[in-house]
C-alpha cells in the first residue's frame, strides 16, 4: 500500500475486533504500544504508586502480536509507542525507562523513536494549560528526517 | 504458535470484542493460549504467533516451510 507514493505506512492494529496479526501485517511497519508501568522484579528500581495513575501494566506477550506479524511476513521494522503514562507527568526518570525499553526490545520490537514534534506540541499544550500524556518513542532510522521537519 | 482467534470470535457475547491493550485481562489473560505464551516465555523460548492467512501463504521449499521471506526449519 505504501509503495504507491514511495512511502511507508504504519498502524496500531490493537483495539480492533479483527485478526490483529493480519491487520499488523497489512502495513509496512506494525506498531504496538506499552501503557502504564511494568512491575519489574528489579532491586532498587523506583516504582512509587502515588506517581502511577493507571492500573494497567504492559505485557510483553501483547507486544508480540506486532513483532510476530512483522517476522512472519518478512518486515524488518517493528515500532512501538512507548512509555505512555509510565508515570504521572514529570515523574519519570531514565532509570524507569530503561527496563521498559529493554522489555520492548525483548518482545521482538526493534524500532523505538523519538518524535520531536510531539514534544513541541506538548510544550505548547502545557502553555495553553492543558496536559497530554507524555509519549516518547525513539526511532533510529527516522530521527534524521524528523529533525529536518 | 497459532493464535486461536476463532475462539475469541465464538464468544457468546458476540464478535465485537475490541482486542485492546487496555483490556487484555478480559480477552487475552484468561486463555490457554496466553498460559502457554507465559510458560514458554519464562522457560526461555522465543516464538512468533501465526494466523490462518499466514499459514495459507506458506510454501514448502527444500524440505522447509517458507513463510513469506522468512524460513522456518522443519527439522533440526
Backbone of each chain as ProteinMPNN parsed JSONL, in Angstrom:
{"seq_chain_A": "XXXXXXXXXXXXXXXXXXXXXXXXXXXXXXXXXXXXXXXXXXXXXXXXXXXXXXXXXXXXXXXXXXXXXXXXXXXXXXXXXXXXXXXXXXXXXXXXXXXXXXXXXXXXXXXXXXXXXXXXXXXXXXXXXXXXXXXXXXXXXXXXXXXXX", "coords_chain_A": {"N_chain_A": [[0.836, -1.204, 0.0], [1.935, 1.21, 0.755], [3.772, 1.652, -1.209], [2.836, 2.98, -3.42], [3.024, 5.812, -3.397], [5.678, 5.851, -2.993], [6.142, 5.701, -0.266], [6.02, 4.752, 3.213], [3.813, 2.93, 5.351], [2.161, 2.784, 8.557], [0.56, 1.2, 11.367], [-1.462, 0.963, 14.333], [-2.671, -1.842, 15.207], [-3.925, -2.95, 17.37], [-6.835, -2.978, 19.399], [-8.702, -3.265, 17.517], [-11.457, -5.393, 16.488], [-10.768, -7.333, 14.765], [-8.566, -9.816, 13.197], [-5.689, -9.399, 14.729], [-3.071, -10.04, 13.996], [-3.098, -10.254, 11.185], [-3.9, -7.685, 10.564], [-1.866, -6.073, 11.584], [0.087, -7.043, 9.903], [-0.651, -5.974, 7.522], [0.463, -3.534, 7.04], [3.499, -1.582, 6.456], [5.147, -1.049, 8.642], [4.452, -2.411, 11.506], [2.971, -1.256, 14.525], [3.156, -1.401, 17.988], [2.114, -0.911, 21.433], [2.986, 0.338, 24.632], [1.554, 0.743, 27.771], [1.331, 2.308, 30.821], [2.983, 1.1, 33.826], [5.389, -1.38, 34.202], [5.628, -4.084, 36.513], [8.496, -4.686, 37.492], [10.813, -7.134, 38.649], [13.108, -5.929, 39.913], [15.733, -5.091, 41.884], [15.87, -2.152, 43.766], [14.746, -0.606, 41.796], [12.826, 2.207, 41.102], [9.424, 2.56, 41.855], [6.893, 4.179, 42.539], [3.721, 4.11, 43.882], [2.105, 6.336, 44.141], [2.89, 7.913, 42.083], [1.968, 6.711, 39.89], [-0.65, 6.597, 37.664], [-2.374, 4.784, 36.566], [-3.881, 1.537, 36.424], [-3.06, -0.191, 34.615], [-0.755, -2.454, 33.139], [2.11, -2.977, 31.207], [2.371, -5.698, 28.867], [4.479, -8.174, 27.815], [3.748, -10.18, 26.119], [1.645, -9.185, 24.701], [2.861, -7.328, 23.093], [4.056, -8.965, 21.315], [2.293, -9.575, 19.284], [2.505, -7.643, 17.305], [5.251, -7.853, 16.635], [5.435, -10.489, 15.82], [3.782, -10.515, 13.543], [5.298, -8.956, 11.837], [7.707, -10.427, 11.689], [6.886, -12.903, 10.545], [5.939, -12.101, 8.075], [8.115, -11.036, 6.926], [8.969, -8.382, 7.429], [11.209, -5.802, 8.151], [11.069, -3.785, 10.077], [9.691, -2.909, 13.202], [7.672, -1.068, 15.234], [7.079, 0.896, 18.264], [4.802, 2.54, 20.39], [5.885, 4.025, 23.079], [6.223, 3.956, 26.652], [3.919, 5.255, 27.403], [2.01, 6.988, 29.636], [3.715, 6.085, 31.676], [4.537, 7.046, 34.134], [3.095, 9.543, 36.323], [2.85, 12.958, 35.129], [6.021, 14.415, 34.518], [7.299, 12.783, 36.34], [8.842, 10.693, 35.622], [11.802, 8.878, 35.509], [14.95, 8.259, 33.832], [15.946, 5.856, 34.685], [13.727, 4.366, 35.105], [12.693, 4.18, 32.614], [14.528, 2.652, 31.236], [14.392, -0.317, 31.85], [11.842, -0.763, 30.785], [12.194, -0.153, 28.098], [13.988, -2.161, 27.45], [12.388, -4.411, 27.806], [10.615, -4.026, 25.744], [12.306, -4.324, 23.509], [12.973, -7.007, 23.893], [10.623, -8.252, 23.24], [10.692, -8.425, 20.602], [10.396, -6.188, 19.158], [11.977, -3.627, 17.316], [12.413, -0.956, 17.085], [12.286, 1.947, 18.316], [11.207, 5.252, 18.612], [11.99, 8.763, 18.776], [9.852, 11.462, 18.847], [10.109, 14.493, 17.922], [8.357, 16.508, 17.251], [6.024, 15.912, 18.631], [6.809, 16.466, 21.194], [7.255, 19.176, 21.042], [4.678, 19.972, 20.578], [3.546, 19.168, 22.928], [4.723, 20.95, 24.694], [3.584, 23.368, 23.875], [0.952, 22.833, 24.412], [1.126, 22.641, 27.109], [1.66, 25.243, 27.795], [-0.736, 26.313, 27.099], [-2.225, 25.396, 29.097], [-3.298, 22.887, 29.077], [-2.925, 19.355, 29.603], [-1.085, 16.694, 28.229], [-0.697, 13.168, 27.937], [2.618, 12.04, 28.39], [4.277, 11.104, 25.646], [6.818, 9.302, 24.461], [8.711, 8.155, 21.842], [11.35, 6.301, 20.469], [13.216, 6.565, 17.554], [15.525, 5.129, 15.456], [16.202, 5.14, 12.676], [14.569, 7.079, 11.531], [15.037, 9.421, 12.797], [16.719, 11.38, 11.685], [15.154, 12.429, 9.594], [13.007, 13.492, 11.022], [14.219, 15.509, 12.463], [14.758, 17.235, 10.471], [12.321, 18.301, 9.85]], "CA_chain_A": [[0.0, 0.0, 0.0], [2.777, 2.402, 0.864], [4.694, 1.824, -2.325], [2.221, 3.787, -4.469], [3.65, 7.133, -3.379], [7.033, 5.627, -2.495], [6.171, 5.998, 1.16], [5.688, 3.582, 4.014], [2.729, 3.211, 6.286], [2.215, 2.096, 9.84], [-0.701, 1.255, 12.098], [-1.563, 0.291, 15.62], [-3.841, -2.672, 14.95], [-4.596, -3.355, 18.601], [-8.062, -2.212, 19.57], [-9.645, -3.742, 16.501], [-12.005, -6.729, 16.757], [-10.328, -8.236, 13.702], [-7.376, -10.603, 13.485], [-4.617, -8.416, 14.915], [-1.864, -10.445, 13.273], [-3.261, -9.887, 9.771], [-4.002, -6.231, 10.462], [-0.499, -5.573, 11.738], [0.869, -7.454, 8.729], [-1.123, -5.252, 6.338], [1.23, -2.298, 6.859], [4.941, -1.773, 6.346], [5.755, -1.017, 9.969], [3.452, -2.591, 12.565], [3.342, -0.544, 15.742], [2.438, -1.795, 19.191], [2.048, 0.155, 22.428], [3.056, -0.008, 26.051], [0.764, 1.699, 28.543], [1.453, 2.028, 32.242], [4.292, 0.779, 34.392], [5.572, -2.814, 34.478], [6.135, -4.417, 37.861], [9.717, -5.478, 37.319], [11.427, -7.665, 39.864], [14.467, -5.395, 39.859], [16.024, -4.48, 43.17], [16.278, -0.757, 43.689], [14.021, 0.143, 40.759], [11.791, 3.062, 41.681], [8.058, 2.43, 41.337], [6.04, 4.723, 43.59], [2.322, 4.01, 43.471], [1.478, 7.662, 44.065], [3.286, 8.523, 40.813], [1.39, 5.922, 38.798], [-2.078, 6.927, 37.667], [-3.162, 3.776, 35.871], [-3.656, 0.184, 36.946], [-2.609, -1.03, 33.506], [0.631, -2.877, 33.172], [2.495, -3.515, 29.889], [2.523, -7.151, 28.801], [5.4, -8.497, 26.724], [3.066, -11.066, 25.171], [0.792, -8.353, 23.844], [3.756, -6.715, 22.115], [4.437, -10.0, 20.364], [1.387, -9.609, 18.131], [3.097, -6.805, 16.25], [6.556, -8.362, 16.179], [5.172, -11.738, 15.088], [3.25, -10.179, 12.216], [6.419, -8.478, 11.024], [8.655, -11.522, 11.464], [6.331, -13.918, 9.647], [5.76, -11.557, 6.726], [9.395, -10.544, 6.437], [9.135, -6.934, 7.525], [12.351, -5.585, 9.03], [10.872, -2.757, 11.101], [8.505, -3.021, 14.061], [7.848, 0.048, 16.161], [6.279, 0.86, 19.479], [4.5, 3.746, 21.145], [6.462, 3.539, 24.335], [6.235, 4.706, 27.914], [2.692, 6.035, 27.547], [1.587, 7.008, 31.045], [4.61, 5.269, 32.502], [4.219, 7.602, 35.454], [2.434, 10.855, 36.278], [3.668, 13.973, 34.453], [7.297, 14.884, 35.062], [7.767, 11.936, 37.434], [9.549, 9.551, 35.055], [13.252, 9.008, 35.388], [15.514, 7.361, 32.83], [16.145, 4.532, 35.277], [12.464, 3.642, 34.95], [12.503, 3.991, 31.171], [15.465, 1.623, 30.732], [13.874, -1.698, 31.778], [10.683, -0.806, 29.883], [12.759, -0.215, 26.742], [14.572, -3.499, 27.279], [11.283, -5.354, 27.644], [10.097, -3.802, 24.399], [13.241, -4.977, 22.577], [12.893, -8.454, 24.082], [9.402, -8.774, 22.622], [10.935, -8.529, 19.166], [10.283, -4.863, 18.555], [13.355, -3.179, 17.102], [12.27, 0.358, 16.469], [11.608, 2.915, 19.174], [11.62, 6.53, 18.03], [11.643, 9.996, 19.48], [9.126, 12.318, 17.924], [10.353, 15.848, 18.423], [7.16, 17.319, 17.016], [5.077, 15.661, 19.716], [7.296, 17.135, 22.391], [6.995, 20.615, 20.824], [3.23, 20.152, 20.745], [3.3, 19.018, 24.352], [5.114, 22.177, 25.375], [2.614, 24.433, 23.606], [-0.26, 22.471, 25.154], [1.386, 22.947, 28.507], [1.496, 26.703, 27.943], [-2.175, 26.584, 26.988], [-2.879, 24.932, 30.314], [-3.809, 21.509, 29.032], [-1.877, 18.369, 29.766], [-1.174, 15.486, 27.413], [0.216, 12.136, 28.443], [3.91, 12.172, 27.746], [4.539, 9.974, 24.759], [8.129, 9.368, 23.826], [9.095, 6.947, 21.112], [12.693, 6.543, 19.934], [13.376, 5.966, 16.22], [16.893, 5.294, 14.984], [16.368, 5.449, 11.263], [13.764, 8.223, 11.077], [15.454, 10.588, 13.565], [17.257, 12.395, 10.797], [14.047, 13.038, 8.869], [12.193, 14.269, 11.952], [14.954, 16.716, 12.838], [14.714, 18.15, 9.326], [10.975, 18.9, 9.763]], "C_chain_A": [[0.867, 1.249, 0.0], [3.619, 2.65, -0.37], [4.118, 2.702, -3.426], [2.87, 5.168, -4.536], [5.083, 7.037, -2.894], [7.147, 6.023, -1.025], [5.869, 4.715, 1.908], [4.558, 3.944, 4.956], [2.878, 2.362, 7.541], [0.827, 2.112, 10.446], [-0.504, 0.667, 13.48], [-2.828, -0.552, 15.519], [-4.59, -3.053, 16.217], [-5.774, -2.415, 18.852], [-9.119, -2.625, 18.573], [-10.215, -5.093, 16.923], [-11.578, -7.758, 15.711], [-9.115, -9.042, 14.117], [-6.168, -9.665, 13.529], [-3.383, -8.758, 14.083], [-1.95, -10.023, 11.808], [-3.319, -8.375, 9.593], [-2.637, -5.57, 10.648], [0.301, -5.854, 10.468], [0.486, -6.682, 7.473], [-0.328, -3.976, 6.077], [2.729, -2.61, 6.815], [5.618, -1.874, 7.714], [4.662, -1.19, 11.025], [3.912, -1.867, 13.835], [2.487, -1.002, 16.919], [2.456, -0.637, 20.192], [2.26, -0.404, 23.82], [2.399, 1.124, 26.827], [0.882, 1.345, 30.013], [2.863, 1.585, 32.613], [4.392, -0.707, 34.751], [6.092, -3.012, 35.899], [7.355, -5.309, 37.688], [10.226, -5.961, 38.671], [12.892, -7.234, 39.86], [14.725, -4.646, 41.159], [16.464, -3.042, 42.976], [15.545, 0.054, 42.644], [12.871, 0.905, 41.388], [10.439, 2.779, 41.033], [7.107, 2.877, 42.446], [4.595, 4.754, 43.119], [1.657, 5.378, 43.345], [1.842, 8.39, 42.78], [2.696, 7.788, 39.615], [-0.116, 6.142, 38.805], [-2.922, 5.958, 36.85], [-2.864, 2.404, 36.458], [-3.048, -0.702, 35.86], [-1.117, -1.272, 33.551], [0.993, -3.414, 31.79], [2.69, -5.022, 29.94], [3.361, -7.507, 27.58], [4.718, -9.384, 25.674], [2.161, -10.288, 24.217], [1.633, -7.715, 22.744], [4.104, -7.694, 20.996], [3.507, -10.089, 19.159], [1.998, -8.82, 16.971], [4.399, -7.404, 15.734], [6.391, -9.672, 15.41], [4.709, -11.45, 13.671], [4.378, -9.734, 11.299], [7.389, -9.608, 10.698], [8.151, -12.502, 10.423], [6.226, -13.379, 8.229], [7.021, -10.857, 6.226], [9.579, -9.044, 6.479], [10.243, -6.627, 8.533], [12.096, -4.616, 10.199], [9.578, -2.966, 11.876], [8.66, -1.926, 15.102], [6.894, -0.034, 17.347], [6.048, 2.251, 20.041], [4.837, 3.401, 22.588], [6.296, 4.513, 25.485], [4.997, 5.59, 28.106], [2.171, 5.888, 28.969], [2.425, 6.057, 31.902], [4.482, 5.731, 33.95], [3.435, 8.893, 35.241], [3.411, 11.856, 35.626], [4.912, 14.332, 35.235], [7.838, 14.008, 36.188], [8.605, 10.773, 36.934], [11.038, 9.815, 35.0], [13.753, 8.0, 34.348], [15.728, 5.957, 33.39], [14.876, 3.692, 35.17], [12.195, 3.319, 33.483], [13.333, 2.804, 30.671], [14.885, 0.205, 30.722], [12.643, -1.825, 30.881], [11.174, -0.921, 28.439], [13.332, -1.605, 26.468], [13.481, -4.549, 27.071], [10.702, -5.243, 26.234], [11.004, -4.495, 23.37], [13.135, -6.497, 22.68], [11.653, -9.052, 23.441], [9.576, -8.932, 21.121], [10.781, -7.214, 18.437], [11.681, -4.256, 18.454], [13.447, -1.694, 16.801], [11.554, 1.267, 17.436], [12.116, 4.298, 18.77], [11.197, 7.714, 18.886], [10.997, 10.926, 18.469], [9.189, 13.735, 18.463], [9.11, 16.724, 18.319], [6.169, 17.165, 18.15], [5.507, 16.408, 20.965], [7.067, 18.646, 22.262], [5.535, 20.904, 21.077], [2.871, 20.072, 22.219], [3.618, 20.318, 25.064], [4.107, 23.286, 25.106], [1.292, 24.131, 24.29], [-0.1, 22.81, 26.612], [1.168, 24.439, 28.758], [0.026, 27.062, 27.903], [-2.925, 26.068, 28.202], [-3.468, 23.558, 30.222], [-2.653, 20.52, 29.063], [-2.132, 17.167, 28.872], [-0.325, 14.424, 28.061], [1.531, 12.231, 27.682], [4.189, 10.933, 26.919], [5.903, 10.174, 24.134], [8.345, 8.069, 23.087], [10.455, 7.236, 20.47], [12.88, 5.842, 18.6], [14.769, 6.222, 15.702], [16.922, 5.805, 13.559], [15.631, 6.704, 10.827], [14.175, 9.512, 11.785], [15.907, 11.73, 12.669], [16.15, 13.15, 10.089], [13.238, 13.955, 9.782], [12.896, 15.575, 12.309], [14.947, 17.731, 11.691], [13.387, 18.906, 9.297], [10.849, 20.166, 10.587]], "O_chain_A": [[0.56, 2.228, -0.68], [4.132, 3.753, -0.556], [4.869, 3.135, -4.3], [3.225, 5.637, -5.617], [5.65, 8.028, -2.433], [8.144, 6.612, -0.606], [5.505, 3.706, 1.304], [4.37, 5.107, 5.312], [3.611, 1.374, 7.575], [0.001, 2.949, 10.082], [0.476, -0.024, 13.757], [-3.931, -0.045, 15.719], [-5.759, -3.435, 16.157], [-5.712, -1.221, 18.558], [-10.305, -2.36, 18.771], [-9.554, -5.855, 17.628], [-11.985, -8.918, 15.771], [-8.679, -8.963, 15.265], [-5.691, -9.2, 12.494], [-2.731, -7.87, 13.532], [-0.985, -9.497, 11.254], [-2.843, -7.844, 8.589], [-2.301, -4.617, 9.944], [1.086, -5.021, 10.016], [1.203, -6.723, 6.473], [-0.438, -3.395, 4.997], [3.163, -3.727, 7.092], [6.533, -2.672, 7.916], [4.012, -0.215, 11.401], [5.097, -1.872, 14.17], [1.258, -0.991, 16.854], [2.78, 0.493, 19.827], [1.774, -1.486, 24.149], [2.651, 2.302, 26.575], [0.573, 0.224, 30.415], [3.799, 1.684, 31.819], [3.575, -1.224, 35.513], [6.884, -2.22, 36.41], [7.255, -6.535, 37.734], [10.085, -5.285, 39.69], [13.797, -8.067, 39.811], [14.023, -3.69, 41.49], [17.314, -2.743, 42.138], [15.694, 1.275, 42.596], [12.05, 0.339, 42.108], [10.323, 2.762, 39.807], [6.583, 2.054, 43.196], [4.28, 5.347, 42.087], [0.749, 5.557, 42.534], [1.192, 9.369, 42.415], [2.896, 8.189, 38.468], [-0.783, 5.908, 39.813], [-4.054, 6.273, 36.482], [-1.757, 2.135, 36.925], [-2.582, -1.808, 36.132], [-0.333, -0.41, 33.948], [0.253, -4.234, 31.246], [3.131, -5.558, 30.957], [2.997, -7.182, 26.449], [5.066, -9.343, 24.494], [1.946, -10.691, 23.074], [1.182, -7.575, 21.608], [4.406, -7.29, 19.873], [3.894, -10.623, 18.12], [2.006, -9.267, 15.824], [4.623, -7.456, 14.525], [7.127, -9.931, 14.458], [5.182, -12.064, 12.715], [4.409, -10.094, 10.122], [7.841, -9.733, 9.559], [8.892, -12.893, 9.521], [6.408, -14.132, 7.272], [6.986, -10.162, 5.211], [10.285, -8.488, 5.637], [10.217, -7.139, 9.652], [12.826, -4.632, 11.191], [8.513, -3.171, 11.294], [9.683, -1.865, 15.784], [6.029, -0.907, 17.419], [6.98, 3.047, 20.155], [4.163, 2.593, 23.228], [6.237, 5.728, 25.299], [5.025, 6.551, 28.875], [1.923, 4.776, 29.436], [1.899, 5.325, 32.741], [4.339, 4.922, 34.867], [3.152, 9.279, 34.107], [4.621, 11.629, 35.582], [4.871, 14.527, 36.45], [8.734, 14.429, 36.919], [9.041, 9.943, 37.732], [11.48, 10.852, 34.505], [13.074, 7.024, 34.03], [15.693, 4.979, 32.644], [14.935, 2.463, 35.146], [11.555, 2.319, 33.157], [12.899, 2.052, 29.798], [14.884, -0.431, 29.667], [12.421, -2.876, 30.28], [10.629, -1.696, 27.653], [13.17, -2.148, 25.375], [13.634, -5.461, 26.259], [10.344, -6.246, 25.616], [10.515, -5.172, 22.466], [13.199, -7.195, 21.669], [11.634, -10.242, 23.128], [8.718, -9.499, 20.445], [11.01, -7.135, 17.23], [12.476, -4.355, 19.389], [14.474, -1.229, 16.306], [10.327, 1.361, 17.393], [13.32, 4.493, 18.604], [10.201, 7.672, 19.608], [11.524, 11.149, 17.379], [8.421, 14.12, 19.345], [8.847, 17.565, 19.179], [5.548, 18.134, 18.587], [4.671, 16.923, 21.708], [6.729, 19.315, 23.239], [5.174, 21.91, 21.688], [2.009, 20.805, 22.703], [2.869, 20.746, 25.941], [3.799, 24.068, 26.006], [0.583, 25.047, 24.705], [-1.052, 23.215, 27.28], [0.589, 24.847, 29.765], [-0.416, 27.991, 28.578], [-4.132, 26.278, 28.323], [-4.081, 23.085, 31.179], [-1.548, 20.815, 28.607], [-3.259, 16.683, 28.772], [0.687, 14.749, 28.683], [1.547, 12.475, 26.475], [4.32, 9.835, 27.459], [6.112, 11.112, 23.364], [8.175, 6.992, 23.659], [10.669, 8.342, 19.973], [12.716, 4.624, 18.525], [15.171, 7.371, 15.52], [17.593, 6.794, 13.264], [16.026, 7.337, 9.847], [13.71, 10.59, 11.414], [15.531, 12.885, 12.865], [16.197, 14.376, 9.991], [12.832, 15.047, 9.384], [12.256, 16.618, 12.443], [15.111, 18.931, 11.911], [13.323, 20.021, 8.781], [9.783, 20.781, 10.615]]}, "seq_chain_B": "XXXXXXXXXXXXXXXXXXXXXXXXXXXXXXXXXXXXXXXXXXXXXXXXXXXXXXXXXXXXXXXXXXXXXXXXXXXX", "coords_chain_B": {"N_chain_B": [[3.395, -20.046, 16.866], [0.062, -20.783, 16.805], [-2.548, -18.399, 16.815], [-5.559, -18.759, 18.311], [-7.902, -17.229, 17.158], [-10.506, -17.635, 16.454], [-11.713, -18.767, 18.628], [-11.96, -16.556, 20.223], [-13.753, -15.041, 18.719], [-15.922, -16.66, 18.902], [-17.171, -16.093, 21.187], [-19.877, -16.048, 23.463], [-20.964, -13.543, 23.9], [-20.739, -12.243, 21.557], [-19.18, -11.093, 18.427], [-18.003, -8.642, 18.585], [-15.574, -7.801, 20.037], [-13.233, -5.718, 21.166], [-9.847, -5.962, 20.672], [-8.027, -4.682, 22.66], [-5.096, -3.091, 24.08], [-5.716, -2.227, 26.478], [-7.524, -3.834, 27.716], [-6.615, -6.417, 28.17], [-6.821, -8.176, 30.226], [-9.282, -9.108, 29.97], [-9.664, -10.387, 27.41], [-7.285, -11.655, 26.694], [-5.673, -12.641, 28.851], [-7.274, -14.682, 30.241], [-6.939, -17.066, 28.71], [-5.935, -20.264, 27.361], [-4.033, -20.114, 25.465], [-2.602, -17.787, 26.193], [-1.59, -18.666, 28.619], [0.167, -20.632, 27.735], [1.929, -19.056, 26.267], [3.102, -17.554, 28.297], [4.303, -19.586, 29.841], [6.135, -20.709, 28.023], [7.637, -18.458, 27.431], [8.786, -17.843, 29.929], [10.294, -20.104, 30.22], [12.27, -19.616, 28.53], [11.935, -19.723, 25.785], [11.686, -18.27, 22.596], [9.221, -17.059, 20.413], [7.003, -16.774, 17.568], [3.762, -15.569, 16.759], [1.152, -16.91, 14.716], [-1.143, -16.632, 11.958], [-4.169, -17.816, 10.285], [-4.167, -16.86, 7.683], [-1.471, -16.317, 7.215], [-0.426, -18.874, 7.399], [-1.682, -20.033, 5.239], [-0.373, -18.8, 3.206], [2.074, -19.857, 3.237], [4.89, -21.664, 1.88], [6.166, -24.787, 0.653], [9.429, -25.528, 0.471], [12.477, -26.968, -0.478], [12.551, -28.909, 1.649], [11.804, -27.291, 3.706], [9.523, -25.146, 5.501], [8.436, -22.333, 4.05], [7.774, -19.217, 5.128], [6.512, -16.522, 3.89], [9.129, -14.267, 3.475], [10.659, -15.364, 5.349], [12.358, -18.118, 6.796], [11.409, -21.233, 8.088], [12.661, -23.854, 9.816], [11.96, -27.279, 9.397], [13.159, -29.439, 10.379], [15.802, -30.237, 12.633]], "CA_chain_B": [[2.278, -20.533, 17.666], [-1.178, -20.334, 16.184], [-3.449, -17.661, 17.69], [-6.914, -19.253, 18.031], [-8.784, -16.066, 17.179], [-11.897, -18.076, 16.315], [-12.241, -18.95, 19.985], [-12.335, -15.218, 20.678], [-14.951, -14.636, 17.988], [-17.04, -17.544, 19.262], [-17.653, -15.64, 22.484], [-21.344, -15.939, 23.489], [-21.378, -12.14, 23.9], [-20.704, -11.716, 20.195], [-17.871, -10.945, 17.808], [-17.498, -7.281, 18.705], [-14.663, -7.649, 21.181], [-12.065, -4.954, 20.733], [-8.636, -6.535, 21.259], [-7.218, -3.524, 23.046], [-4.061, -3.358, 25.088], [-6.258, -1.735, 27.748], [-8.437, -4.801, 28.346], [-6.069, -7.757, 27.939], [-7.247, -9.079, 31.3], [-10.589, -9.645, 29.567], [-9.664, -11.269, 26.255], [-6.038, -12.395, 26.474], [-5.184, -13.359, 30.036], [-7.955, -15.919, 30.607], [-6.918, -18.082, 27.643], [-4.87, -21.252, 27.433], [-3.021, -19.546, 24.565], [-1.761, -16.888, 26.983], [-0.895, -19.506, 29.6], [1.281, -21.261, 27.017], [2.892, -17.995, 25.94], [3.822, -17.23, 29.531], [5.139, -20.735, 30.23], [7.246, -20.82, 27.082], [8.479, -17.27, 27.605], [9.558, -17.98, 31.166], [11.254, -21.196, 30.036], [13.349, -19.139, 27.671], [11.673, -19.897, 24.36], [11.109, -17.124, 21.893], [8.37, -17.586, 19.349], [6.138, -15.829, 16.882], [2.395, -16.04, 16.578], [0.824, -17.019, 13.299], [-2.578, -16.624, 11.674], [-4.566, -18.688, 9.179], [-3.764, -16.234, 6.408], [-0.02, -16.502, 7.073], [-0.199, -20.299, 7.138], [-2.136, -20.334, 3.876], [0.584, -18.222, 2.254], [3.365, -20.529, 3.397], [5.226, -22.588, 0.786], [7.08, -25.855, 1.031], [10.588, -25.475, -0.435], [13.728, -27.566, 0.037], [12.331, -29.55, 2.948], [11.467, -26.285, 4.708], [8.288, -24.363, 5.329], [8.807, -20.944, 3.795], [6.693, -18.303, 5.481], [6.908, -15.272, 3.24], [10.559, -14.247, 3.203], [11.371, -15.955, 6.474], [12.445, -19.57, 6.671], [11.222, -21.968, 9.331], [13.194, -25.195, 9.571], [11.085, -28.322, 9.91], [13.964, -30.429, 11.103], [16.982, -29.594, 13.223]], "C_chain_B": [[0.993, -19.923, 17.121], [-2.038, -19.584, 17.203], [-4.885, -18.08, 17.382], [-7.953, -18.134, 18.125], [-10.252, -16.483, 17.063], [-12.533, -18.358, 17.671], [-12.704, -17.611, 20.545], [-13.65, -14.793, 20.026], [-16.168, -15.489, 18.336], [-17.593, -17.204, 20.637], [-19.172, -15.494, 22.46], [-21.83, -14.486, 23.463], [-21.315, -11.535, 22.508], [-19.291, -11.468, 19.716], [-17.233, -9.577, 18.074], [-16.673, -7.089, 19.974], [-13.432, -6.915, 20.67], [-10.832, -5.504, 21.438], [-7.669, -5.411, 21.602], [-6.083, -3.965, 23.952], [-4.599, -2.979, 26.463], [-7.193, -2.735, 28.425], [-7.936, -6.236, 28.168], [-6.467, -8.726, 29.047], [-8.596, -9.708, 30.951], [-10.464, -10.681, 28.463], [-8.406, -12.109, 26.107], [-5.638, -13.246, 27.682], [-5.931, -14.647, 30.339], [-7.988, -16.975, 29.492], [-5.758, -19.042, 27.861], [-3.702, -20.79, 26.553], [-2.055, -18.677, 25.362], [-0.941, -17.658, 28.018], [0.333, -20.15, 28.957], [2.359, -20.249, 26.668], [3.764, -17.687, 27.155], [4.793, -18.333, 29.911], [6.369, -20.825, 29.343], [8.207, -19.653, 27.242], [9.369, -17.394, 28.823], [10.553, -19.134, 31.081], [12.364, -20.81, 29.069], [13.142, -19.348, 26.193], [11.173, -18.593, 23.765], [10.329, -17.681, 20.707], [7.624, -16.448, 18.668], [4.75, -16.433, 16.799], [2.093, -16.064, 15.092], [-0.68, -17.096, 13.118], [-2.869, -17.583, 10.511], [-4.062, -18.16, 7.844], [-2.272, -16.458, 6.16], [0.303, -17.961, 6.758], [-0.582, -20.625, 5.7], [-1.166, -19.801, 2.833], [1.954, -18.89, 2.341], [3.594, -21.51, 2.246], [6.174, -23.656, 1.32], [8.233, -25.867, 0.025], [11.789, -26.094, 0.246], [13.59, -28.143, 1.43], [11.993, -28.543, 4.048], [10.114, -25.666, 4.44], [8.727, -22.911, 5.188], [7.624, -20.048, 4.106], [7.098, -16.935, 4.972], [8.412, -15.285, 3.016], [11.356, -14.904, 4.322], [11.357, -17.464, 6.32], [12.251, -20.217, 8.031], [11.683, -23.39, 9.087], [12.274, -26.241, 10.171], [11.872, -29.416, 10.594], [15.247, -29.74, 11.58], [18.237, -30.272, 12.719]], "O_chain_B": [[0.866, -18.705, 16.996], [-2.239, -20.062, 18.32], [-5.384, -17.785, 16.296], [-8.771, -18.1, 19.044], [-11.139, -15.764, 17.522], [-13.743, -18.206, 17.842], [-13.71, -17.536, 21.251], [-14.542, -14.258, 20.685], [-17.306, -15.088, 18.094], [-18.398, -17.955, 21.187], [-19.713, -14.883, 21.538], [-22.96, -14.216, 23.058], [-21.793, -10.419, 22.3], [-18.327, -11.607, 20.47], [-16.045, -9.387, 17.812], [-17.034, -6.315, 20.86], [-12.684, -7.435, 19.842], [-10.774, -5.513, 22.667], [-6.648, -5.213, 20.944], [-6.102, -5.06, 24.515], [-4.026, -3.351, 27.487], [-7.612, -2.526, 29.564], [-8.735, -7.162, 28.03], [-6.458, -9.942, 28.85], [-9.004, -10.704, 31.549], [-11.078, -11.745, 28.546], [-8.438, -13.161, 25.469], [-5.307, -14.423, 27.543], [-5.287, -15.642, 30.671], [-8.975, -17.698, 29.358], [-4.74, -18.692, 28.459], [-2.537, -21.045, 26.861], [-0.838, -18.809, 25.228], [0.226, -17.356, 28.264], [1.404, -20.206, 29.561], [3.552, -20.54, 26.759], [4.986, -17.575, 27.057], [5.946, -18.075, 30.256], [7.49, -20.991, 29.823], [9.426, -19.822, 27.196], [10.56, -17.091, 28.765], [11.554, -19.139, 31.799], [13.286, -21.588, 28.823], [14.076, -19.171, 25.411], [10.344, -17.901, 24.355], [10.741, -18.657, 20.081], [7.622, -15.311, 19.14], [4.587, -17.653, 16.771], [2.7, -15.334, 14.309], [-1.403, -17.56, 14.0], [-1.96, -18.086, 9.851], [-3.594, -18.916, 6.992], [-1.859, -16.752, 5.038], [1.189, -18.252, 5.954], [0.101, -21.395, 5.024], [-1.135, -20.289, 1.703], [2.877, -18.533, 1.609], [2.658, -22.102, 1.709], [6.884, -23.449, 2.304], [8.028, -26.184, -1.147], [12.089, -25.789, 1.4], [14.427, -27.889, 2.296], [11.906, -28.922, 5.216], [9.622, -25.66, 3.312], [9.317, -22.337, 6.103], [6.595, -20.108, 3.433], [7.943, -16.269, 5.571], [8.928, -16.23, 2.419], [12.582, -14.991, 4.252], [10.412, -18.019, 5.757], [12.861, -19.798, 9.015], [11.134, -24.07, 8.22], [11.851, -26.114, 11.32], [11.303, -30.236, 11.315], [15.702, -28.77, 10.974], [19.343, -29.883, 13.094]]}, "name": "protein", "num_of_chains": 2, "seq": "XXXXXXXXXXXXXXXXXXXXXXXXXXXXXXXXXXXXXXXXXXXXXXXXXXXXXXXXXXXXXXXXXXXXXXXXXXXXXXXXXXXXXXXXXXXXXXXXXXXXXXXXXXXXXXXXXXXXXXXXXXXXXXXXXXXXXXXXXXXXXXXXXXXXXXXXXXXXXXXXXXXXXXXXXXXXXXXXXXXXXXXXXXXXXXXXXXXXXXXXXXXXXXXXXXXXXXXXXXXXXXXXX"}
